[in-house]
């Protein structure tokens, strides 16, 4: 009897799923959702959750299987981190250096600087004294006088010099320096000068490294923006998502996340399907946010991505952060992950906690949207005609 009952339930489940698939094939999403909700009352399953996610996507006007290949070919077959290296970008950057708020002279690659700091070899340091004078006479209460010394590295006399105040604790020596207006460079003073050269060299390296990183980041960002501009003819083909449609897709994403968590094995068929659909929906939602934030027909260059944005841009872009996390969490292609590992890690590190905080405390998100909106407005005022 138990076996017979089990077989009946399994047959009922398969029949229900078959009817739901037929409704989806006929584009009858509302009827499919009603059928799913009814079936869930007696035979809840992750398979039904998956079908409901598909039904919600269809109700939102998204045909994920028809639309996603457009995005995949453009985005994932080339590493996002390599967008700035594509030939189209190189041609455009040579022809027109759009500054995006930075000086165009900063566009070329980073300066020739090593990845890690190598301390100056103090044994090879040779310097010359440019000036030395008594800064203050001996003070009984302090117990010292100060001598100011300016020295230059002989190897880089025009660009590398240091300035130090050296304390003399001998009242007699202070008076002698004051009377003769000269100072003998003792081994102790020599050591202090060399130590300052080493510290100055280290500070200078970090300044140059920061500038090099800024240039690298700028080039990567500009390359990414050019890629987005190149994608616009394809992006405009994707149907716009309504406010209700976004809500339906959010519900679908939550269902797919649950399925993904319940089926973590890489060979699990339902888990694989859930991850693929989650990736598709998240990518298409990001496109939908861009459609709401930008006037695509007016965008011809990277600067237009800001200049042609509308009053919804700040909110739409911040709302897409959750989709970026969903998208990254669903990607399991080793090659894609390897190409974009640094980018993915940075996105997770930057936004995982922040997105959760915003969900728990909506006022945080409201404040970020307001601040981001003000930054966009300031940029437009300064850089857009």
C-alpha positions in Angstrom: 0.0 0.0 0.0 2.8 2.4 0.9 4.6 1.6 -2.4 1.4 2.1 -4.3 0.6 5.4 -2.6 4.2 6.6 -3.3 3.9 5.7 -7.0 0.6 7.6 -7.2 2.1 10.7 -5.6 5.1 10.5 -8.0 2.8 10.2 -11.0 0.7 13.1 -9.8 3.8 15.2 -9.3 5.1 14.4 -12.8 1.7 15.1 -14.3 1.5 18.5 -12.5 5.0 19.4 -13.7 4.1 18.4 -17.3 1.0 20.5 -17.2 3.0 23.5 -15.9 5.6 23.1 -18.6 2.9 23.0 -21.2 1.4 26.3 -19.8 4.9 27.9 -19.9 5.3 26.8 -23.5 2.1 28.5 -24.3 3.3 31.7 -22.5 0.5 31.3 -19.9 2.6 32.4 -16.9 -0.3 33.4 -14.6 -2.0 30.0 -15.1 1.3 28.3 -14.5 1.9 30.1 -11.3 -1.6 29.2 -10.0 -1.0 25.6 -10.9 2.4 25.6 -9.1 0.9 27.2 -6.0 -1.8 24.6 -6.0 0.7 21.7 -6.4 2.9 23.1 -3.7 0.2 22.6 -1.1 0.4 18.8 -1.4 3.8 18.1 -3.1 6.2 20.9 -2.4 9.6 20.4 -4.2 12.6 22.3 -5.5 11.5 21.3 -9.0 8.3 23.3 -8.5 10.3 26.2 -7.1 12.4 26.2 -10.3 9.3 26.2 -12.5 7.8 29.1 -10.4 11.0 31.1 -10.9 10.7 30.5 -14.7 7.0 31.5 -14.6 7.8 34.7 -12.7 10.5 35.5 -15.2 8.1 35.0 -18.1 5.5 37.2 -16.3 8.1 39.9 -16.0 8.5 39.8 -19.8 11.9 38.1 -19.7 12.6 35.2 -22.1 15.9 34.3 -20.4 16.9 31.5 -22.9 16.4 33.8 -25.9 18.1 36.9 -24.4 21.0 35.6 -22.3 23.1 34.3 -25.2 23.4 37.9 -26.4 25.0 38.9 -23.1 27.1 35.8 -22.7 28.9 36.2 -26.0 29.8 39.8 -25.3 30.6 39.6 -21.6 31.7 36.2 -20.5 33.7 35.0 -23.4 36.1 37.9 -22.8 37.3 38.4 -19.2 35.8 41.6 -17.8 39.2 42.4 -16.4 40.6 42.3 -20.0 38.0 44.7 -21.5 40.5 47.6 -21.5 42.9 45.5 -23.5 40.6 44.9 -26.5 41.7 46.2 -29.9 38.7 48.5 -30.3 39.5 50.2 -27.0 43.1 50.7 -28.0 42.1 52.3 -31.3 39.7 54.7 -29.6 42.0 55.6 -26.7 44.7 56.5 -29.2 42.3 58.6 -31.2 40.4 60.3 -28.4 41.5 60.5 -24.8 38.3 61.2 -22.9 39.3 62.2 -19.4 36.2 61.2 -17.4 37.2 63.7 -14.7 40.9 63.0 -14.8 43.7 64.6 -16.9 44.1 62.9 -20.3 47.8 62.8 -19.7 47.1 60.1 -17.1 45.7 57.7 -19.6 48.9 55.9 -20.6 50.0 52.8 -18.7 51.5 52.9 -15.2 54.9 54.2 -14.6 57.8 51.8 -14.6 57.6 50.9 -10.9 58.2 47.6 -9.1 55.4 45.7 -7.4 57.0 45.9 -4.0 59.2 48.4 -2.3 63.0 47.7 -2.3 64.8 49.7 0.5 67.5 52.0 -0.6 71.0 50.6 -0.3 72.5 53.0 2.3 76.0 51.8 1.7 75.9 53.2 -1.9 74.3 56.5 -0.9 76.3 59.6 -1.6 75.0 63.1 -0.8 76.1 66.7 -0.7 75.2 69.3 1.8 73.3 72.2 0.2 72.9 74.3 3.4 73.2 74.2 7.1 72.4 76.8 9.7 71.6 77.1 13.4 67.8 77.1 13.7 67.7 78.0 17.4 70.3 78.8 20.1 70.9 76.6 23.1 67.9 76.7 25.4 68.6 75.8 29.1 65.1 74.5 29.7 65.1 72.3 26.6 68.7 71.3 26.9 69.5 71.5 23.2 69.8 73.8 20.1 68.6 72.8 16.6 70.6 72.8 13.3 68.7 72.7 10.0 70.4 70.7 7.3 69.4 70.4 3.6 71.2 67.7 1.6 70.9 66.3 -1.9 71.4 62.8 -3.2 74.3 63.1 -5.7 72.6 60.5 -8.0 69.4 62.6 -8.2 70.5 66.1 -7.3 67.7 67.8 -9.1 64.8 65.8 -7.6 65.9 64.0 -4.5 66.8 66.1 -1.5 66.0 66.0 2.2 65.7 68.6 5.0 66.1 67.7 8.7 66.4 69.5 12.0 69.2 68.0 14.1 69.5 68.5 17.8 72.8 69.4 19.4 72.7 68.8 23.2 76.1 70.4 24.0 75.8 74.0 25.0 79.4 74.5 24.1 79.0 73.1 20.6 75.8 75.2 20.0 77.8 78.3 20.9 80.6 77.3 18.6 78.3 76.7 15.7 76.5 80.0 16.4 79.8 81.9 16.5 81.5 80.2 13.5 78.2 79.7 11.5 79.5 76.3 10.5 78.9 72.7 11.4 81.1 69.6 11.2 79.2 66.6 9.9 79.9 64.0 12.6 79.2 60.3 12.2 76.0 60.8 14.2 74.8 63.6 11.9 75.8 61.5 8.9 73.7 58.6 10.1 70.7 60.9 10.7 71.0 62.3 7.2 71.2 58.9 5.6 68.3 57.7 7.7 66.1 60.6 6.4 67.1 59.8 2.8 66.0 56.2 3.3 62.6 57.3 4.8 62.2 59.9 2.0 62.9 57.3 -0.6 60.2 55.0 0.9 57.6 57.8 1.1 58.4 58.7 -2.5 58.0 55.1 -3.7 54.5 54.9 -2.1 53.4 58.2 -3.7 54.6 57.0 -7.2 53.0 53.6 -6.6 49.7 55.2 -5.8 49.8 57.3 -8.9 50.7 54.2 -11.0 47.7 52.3 -9.5 45.4 55.3 -10.3 46.6 55.2 -13.9 46.1 51.5 -14.2 42.6 51.7 -12.6 41.7 54.6 -14.9 42.7 52.7 -18.0 40.7 49.7 -16.9 37.6 51.7 -16.1 37.8 53.6 -19.4 38.2 50.3 -21.3 35.2 48.9 -19.5 33.1 52.0 -20.3 34.1 51.8 -24.0 32.9 48.1 -23.9 29.6 49.2 -22.4 29.3 51.8 -25.2 30.0 49.1 -27.8 27.3 46.9 -26.2 24.6 49.5 -26.5 23.2 48.4 -29.9 22.7 44.9 -28.4 21.4 46.2 -25.1 18.6 48.2 -26.7 17.2 45.0 -28.1 16.4 43.7 -24.6 12.9 44.5 -23.5 12.6 47.0 -20.6 11.5 45.7 -17.3 8.6 47.3 -15.4 8.6 48.0 -11.7 6.3 45.0 -11.2 8.6 43.0 -13.4 11.6 43.8 -11.2 9.6 42.7 -8.1 8.8 39.4 -9.8 12.4 38.8 -10.8 13.5 39.5 -7.2 11.1 36.7 -6.0 12.4 34.4 -8.8 16.0 35.1 -7.7 15.3 34.2 -4.1 13.7 30.9 -5.2 16.8 30.1 -7.3 19.1 30.9 -4.4 17.2 28.5 -2.2 17.5 25.8 -4.9 21.2 26.5 -5.4 21.8 26.1 -1.7 19.8 22.9 -1.5 21.7 21.4 -4.4 25.3 22.4 -4.0 26.9 19.4 -5.8 28.4 20.4 -9.1 26.9 17.4 -10.9 23.3 18.0 -9.6 21.2 18.8 -12.6 18.6 20.9 -10.8 21.4 22.9 -9.0 23.1 23.5 -12.4 19.9 24.8 -13.9 19.1 27.0 -10.9 22.6 28.6 -11.1 22.3 29.2 -14.9 18.9 30.8 -14.5 20.1 32.9 -11.6 23.0 34.1 -13.6 20.8 34.9 -16.6 18.2 36.8 -14.5 20.8 38.8 -12.6 22.6 39.9 -15.8 19.4 40.9 -17.4 18.3 42.8 -14.4 21.6 44.8 -14.4 20.8 45.6 -18.1 17.3 46.7 -17.0 18.8 49.0 -14.4 21.1 50.5 -17.0 18.2 51.1 -19.3 16.4 53.0 -16.5 19.4 55.0 -15.7 20.7 56.0 -19.1 19.5 57.4 -22.4 21.1 54.8 -24.7 20.4 56.6 -28.0 22.4 59.6 -26.9 25.5 57.7 -25.7 28.5 58.0 -28.0 31.5 58.0 -25.6 32.3 57.0 -22.0 31.7 60.6 -20.7 28.1 60.2 -22.0 27.5 57.3 -19.5 27.5 60.0 -16.8 26.4 63.1 -18.8 23.4 61.4 -20.4 22.3 59.7 -17.2 18.9 60.7 -15.7 17.6 61.4 -12.2 17.1 57.7 -11.5 20.8 56.8 -12.2 22.0 56.8 -8.6 19.1 54.6 -7.3 19.2 52.2 -10.3 23.0 51.6 -10.1 23.0 51.0 -6.3 20.0 48.7 -6.7 22.1 46.6 -9.2 24.7 45.8 -6.5 22.7 42.8 -5.3 22.4 41.5 -8.8 26.1 41.7 -9.3 26.6 39.5 -6.2 24.0 37.1 -7.4 25.7 36.9 -10.8 29.1 36.3 -9.4 27.8 33.6 -6.9 26.2 31.7 -9.8 29.2 31.6 -12.1 31.0 28.3 -11.8 32.9 28.2 -15.1 36.6 27.8 -14.0 37.9 29.7 -16.9 35.7 32.7 -16.3 36.5 32.6 -12.6 40.2 32.5 -13.3 40.1 35.4 -15.7 38.1 37.6 -13.3 39.2 36.3 -9.9 40.5 39.6 -8.6 37.4 41.5 -9.8 35.0 38.9 -8.3 36.8 38.9 -5.0 36.7 42.8 -4.9 33.0 42.9 -5.6 32.2 40.3 -2.9 34.5 42.0 -0.4 33.1 45.5 -1.1 29.4 44.8 -1.4 28.4 41.6 0.5 28.2 43.2 3.9 27.0 46.5 2.5 24.0 45.0 0.6 22.9 43.1 3.7 23.2 46.2 5.9 21.0 48.1 3.4 18.4 45.3 3.5 18.3 45.4 7.3 18.5 49.2 7.4 16.9 50.9 4.4 18.0 54.3 5.6 21.6 53.3 4.8 20.6 52.7 1.2 18.7 56.0 1.0 21.7 57.9 2.3 24.0 56.2 -0.3 21.6 57.0 -3.1 21.4 60.6 -2.1 25.2 60.9 -1.8 25.8 59.2 -5.1 23.2 61.3 -6.8 24.9 64.5 -5.5 28.3 63.2 -6.9 26.8 62.6 -10.3 25.2 66.1 -10.3 28.6 67.7 -9.4 30.3 65.7 -12.1 27.7 66.8 -14.7 28.1 70.5 -13.6 31.8 70.4 -14.0 32.2 68.2 -17.1 29.0 68.1 -19.2 27.9 70.8 -21.6 
